[in-house]
Amino acid sequence: MPEGVKVQGMFSQIASRYDLVNRILSLGMCVAWRNRLIQRAHEAQPKTVADLATGSGDVAFALRQTLPSTSQIIGYDFCVPMLDLARQRATQEKANVSFATGDCMHLPIADASVELVTIAYGVRNFENRSQGLQELHRITQPGGQVLILEFSQPTLWFRPFHFIHVRCILPILAGLLTGDFKAYRYLGTSIRDFPDAPGLVEELKAAGFAKVSYESMLFGTIALHKAER
Ligand SMILES: C[S@@+](CC[C@H](N)C(=O)[O-])C[C@H]1O[C@@H](n2cnc3c(N)ncnc32)[C@H](O)[C@@H]1O
């Protein structure tokens, strides 16, 4: 089975508890990490935003609260149960955010049409990262920006603690909360196999981006990359 289909199925299974488990596992810190991305988006003041791998829409709704009402925000994901949750939330909160089905390997978005592309905890799951990053580049307007929030590799001294957390505590705790031990074992492996922050800088440059920089959080375990087309 292709990796993308497996990831799609896994997120469909954990969709209903995804947000709660995230908050518990990160001890609420995921909100502060997300807010860093929102702050950078606010500085850019884009007129059009595509929030890719939007999941239940956390980033898209936070963007709605900070950007002018004239900015268009569309969230894309290839997991329909996640999008269902996002749409329910948009109705409940009367938030002007649209959601659409879209695979980051082949997005249903025109070339050079988006001023700001955001993606939180999505790139790590790409079946083919090089293809996905090129797709992000394709849809970004010249002069536009991409903001990528993702797990990263911690500084040396923090690695043993991180290893125990990601490989042992996290899969067990998340497995108990969701009943899906396999999904969270995958999370540990995907974090382990993801490049460090300078490595992702190189991959973004190879995809065609310029002015690539990053900010590290929590001893390097989380990174926010910013890149321009
Ligand atoms: C860890 S969740 C992150 C959700 C959200 N961005 C957040 O910050 O809470 C990852 C999401 O990425 C989506 N995803 C993974 N690979 C994708 C792809 N190739 N195309 C579209 N969505 C993808 C999954 O369906 C899932 O909803």
The ligand as an SDF file (V2000), in Angstrom:
LIG
                    3D

 27 29  0  0  0  0  0  0  0  0999 V2000
   -0.3790   15.9130   12.4170 C   0  0  0  0  0  0  0  0  0  0  0  0
   -1.7790   16.4490   11.5000 S   0  0  0  0  0  0  0  0  0  0  0  0
   -1.6060   18.2030   11.5440 C   0  0  0  0  0  0  0  0  0  0  0  0
   -2.9130   18.9320   11.4310 C   0  0  0  0  0  0  0  0  0  0  0  0
   -2.8450   20.4370   11.6150 C   0  0  0  0  0  0  0  0  0  0  0  0
   -2.0120   21.0770   10.6400 N   0  0  0  0  0  0  0  0  0  0  0  0
   -2.4260   20.8150   13.0280 C   0  0  0  0  0  0  0  0  0  0  0  0
   -1.4880   21.6020   13.1780 O   0  0  0  0  0  0  0  0  0  0  0  0
   -3.0680   20.3660   13.9760 O   0  0  0  0  0  0  0  0  0  0  0  0
   -1.2860   16.0470    9.8980 C   0  0  0  0  0  0  0  0  0  0  0  0
   -2.3480   16.2410    8.8630 C   0  0  0  0  0  0  0  0  0  0  0  0
   -1.6980   16.1840    7.6120 O   0  0  0  0  0  0  0  0  0  0  0  0
   -2.5330   15.5470    6.7000 C   0  0  0  0  0  0  0  0  0  0  0  0
   -1.6950   15.0900    5.5910 N   0  0  0  0  0  0  0  0  0  0  0  0
   -0.6100   14.2890    5.6430 C   0  0  0  0  0  0  0  0  0  0  0  0
   -0.0950   14.1070    4.4120 N   0  0  0  0  0  0  0  0  0  0  0  0
   -0.8540   14.8460    3.5770 C   0  0  0  0  0  0  0  0  0  0  0  0
   -0.8370   15.0530    2.1690 C   0  0  0  0  0  0  0  0  0  0  0  0
    0.0610   14.4760    1.3900 N   0  0  0  0  0  0  0  0  0  0  0  0
   -1.7640   15.8630    1.6400 N   0  0  0  0  0  0  0  0  0  0  0  0
   -2.7060   16.4550    2.4200 C   0  0  0  0  0  0  0  0  0  0  0  0
   -2.8030   16.2690    3.7480 N   0  0  0  0  0  0  0  0  0  0  0  0
   -1.8810   15.4740    4.3170 C   0  0  0  0  0  0  0  0  0  0  0  0
   -3.1870   14.4330    7.5170 C   0  0  0  0  0  0  0  0  0  0  0  0
   -4.3670   13.9720    6.9390 O   0  0  0  0  0  0  0  0  0  0  0  0
   -3.4260   15.1670    8.8450 C   0  0  0  0  0  0  0  0  0  0  0  0
   -4.6890   15.7610    8.8980 O   0  0  0  0  0  0  0  0  0  0  0  0
  1  2  1  0
  2  3  1  0
  2 10  1  0
  3  4  1  0
  4  5  1  0
  5  6  1  0
  5  7  1  0
  7  8  2  0
  7  9  1  0
 10 11  1  0
 11 12  1  0
 11 26  1  0
 12 13  1  0
 13 14  1  0
 13 24  1  0
 14 15  1  0
 14 23  1  0
 15 16  2  0
 16 17  1  0
 17 18  1  0
 17 23  2  0
 18 19  1  0
 18 20  2  0
 20 21  1  0
 21 22  2  0
 22 23  1  0
 24 25  1  0
 24 26  1  0
 26 27  1  0
M  CHG  2   2   1   9  -1
M  END
$$$$
